[in-house]
Amino acid sequence: MYDERTTNIMNDTTFDALAHEQRRELLVGLLDGGPQTVEKTIAGDGETAHTDSGRRSRIAMYHTHLPKLEADGFVRWHQGAHEVVRGPRFEEIQPFVELVADREPGADRAETTGSAGRFDR
């Protein structure tokens, strides 16, 4: 079904998507199947839109991370609602995201994928 070149491209895309912490956190938050609110994802590190760090995180999320993940097909981004849901290729990256979620320091699998969600702290 897949040749070696296709597999390498898929791996490159997968690992590139997981390379940045904000993208990993967003993808981990989608493991429970529910939508993620972009603002809650950005605030996951205790930042707010009113701090310099929060503004930089928000700019990076909207102009770099979300467009990349959507172009790769891993998420669907509903810009008007500031909401992100699983994309048509999420299942391809899901095993890697689960591995990342299980390996996070102090992460409890139920905590990261439970109904409250990791980003609703």
C-alpha positions as CSV (number, residue, x, y, z in Angstrom):
1,M,0.0,0.0,0.0
2,Y,2.8,2.5,1.0
3,D,6.2,2.5,-0.6
4,E,9.3,3.5,1.3
5,R,9.2,7.0,0.0
6,T,5.6,7.5,1.1
7,T,6.4,6.1,4.5
8,N,9.4,8.4,4.9
9,I,7.3,11.5,3.9
10,M,4.6,10.4,6.4
11,N,7.2,10.0,9.2
12,D,8.8,13.4,8.4
13,T,5.3,15.0,8.5
14,T,4.4,13.3,11.7
15,F,7.6,14.1,13.6
16,D,7.6,17.7,12.3
17,A,4.0,18.1,13.6
18,L,5.1,16.9,17.0
19,A,8.4,18.9,17.1
20,H,6.9,21.9,18.8
21,E,5.5,21.9,22.3
22,Q,2.4,24.0,21.4
23,R,1.5,21.6,18.6
24,R,2.0,18.5,20.8
25,E,-0.2,20.0,23.5
26,L,-3.0,20.7,21.1
27,L,-2.8,17.3,19.5
28,V,-2.7,15.6,23.0
29,G,-5.8,17.6,23.9
30,L,-7.6,16.1,20.9
31,L,-7.1,12.5,22.0
32,D,-10.5,12.6,23.8
33,G,-12.2,13.3,20.5
34,G,-13.7,16.6,21.6
35,P,-12.9,20.0,20.2
36,Q,-10.2,22.2,21.8
37,T,-10.6,25.9,22.2
38,V,-7.5,27.7,21.0
39,E,-7.5,30.2,23.8
40,K,-7.5,27.4,26.4
41,T,-4.7,25.7,24.6
42,I,-2.6,28.8,24.7
43,A,-3.5,29.4,28.3
44,G,-2.4,25.8,29.2
45,D,1.0,27.1,30.2
46,G,-0.6,29.7,32.6
47,E,-0.1,32.5,30.0
48,T,-2.8,35.0,29.1
49,A,-3.3,37.0,26.0
50,H,-2.4,40.1,28.0
51,T,1.2,39.1,28.6
52,D,4.0,39.4,26.1
53,S,4.6,35.7,26.3
54,G,0.9,35.0,25.8
55,R,0.7,37.3,22.8
56,R,3.7,35.6,21.2
57,S,2.1,32.2,21.9
58,R,-1.2,33.3,20.4
59,I,0.6,34.7,17.3
60,A,2.6,31.5,16.8
61,M,-0.5,29.4,17.3
62,Y,-2.6,31.3,14.8
63,H,0.0,32.0,12.2
64,T,2.3,29.0,12.4
65,H,1.1,26.0,14.3
66,L,-2.6,25.8,13.4
67,P,-2.1,26.4,9.6
68,K,0.7,23.8,9.6
69,L,-1.4,21.1,11.4
70,E,-4.4,21.9,9.2
71,A,-2.3,21.7,6.0
72,D,-1.0,18.3,7.1
73,G,-4.6,17.2,7.7
74,F,-4.2,16.4,11.4
75,V,-6.7,19.1,12.5
76,R,-9.6,21.1,11.3
77,W,-9.5,24.7,12.5
78,H,-12.8,26.6,12.8
79,Q,-11.3,30.1,12.9
80,G,-14.6,31.9,13.7
81,A,-15.3,29.7,16.7
82,H,-11.6,29.6,17.7
83,E,-12.0,25.8,17.9
84,V,-9.9,22.9,16.7
85,V,-11.1,19.4,16.0
86,R,-9.5,16.2,14.7
87,G,-8.7,16.4,11.0
88,P,-9.0,13.6,8.4
89,R,-5.5,12.4,9.0
90,F,-5.5,12.5,12.8
91,E,-5.7,8.7,13.0
92,E,-2.3,8.5,11.3
93,I,-0.6,10.6,14.0
94,Q,-2.7,9.4,16.9
95,P,-0.4,6.5,18.0
96,F,2.5,9.0,18.2
97,V,0.4,11.5,20.1
98,E,-0.6,8.8,22.6
99,L,3.0,7.9,23.1
100,V,3.8,11.6,23.7
101,A,0.9,11.9,26.2
102,D,2.1,8.8,28.1
103,R,5.6,10.2,28.3
104,E,4.9,13.7,29.6
105,P,6.5,14.3,33.0
106,G,3.8,13.8,35.6
107,A,1.1,13.2,33.0
108,D,-1.7,10.9,34.0
109,R,-3.4,9.5,30.9
110,A,-6.9,10.0,32.4
111,E,-6.0,13.6,33.2
112,T,-4.8,14.4,29.7
113,T,-7.7,12.8,27.9
114,G,-10.5,13.0,30.4
115,S,-13.7,15.0,30.0
116,A,-12.2,18.0,31.7
117,G,-9.3,17.9,29.3
118,R,-5.7,18.9,29.9
119,F,-6.3,22.5,29.0
120,D,-9.2,23.1,31.3
121,R,-7.0,23.5,34.4
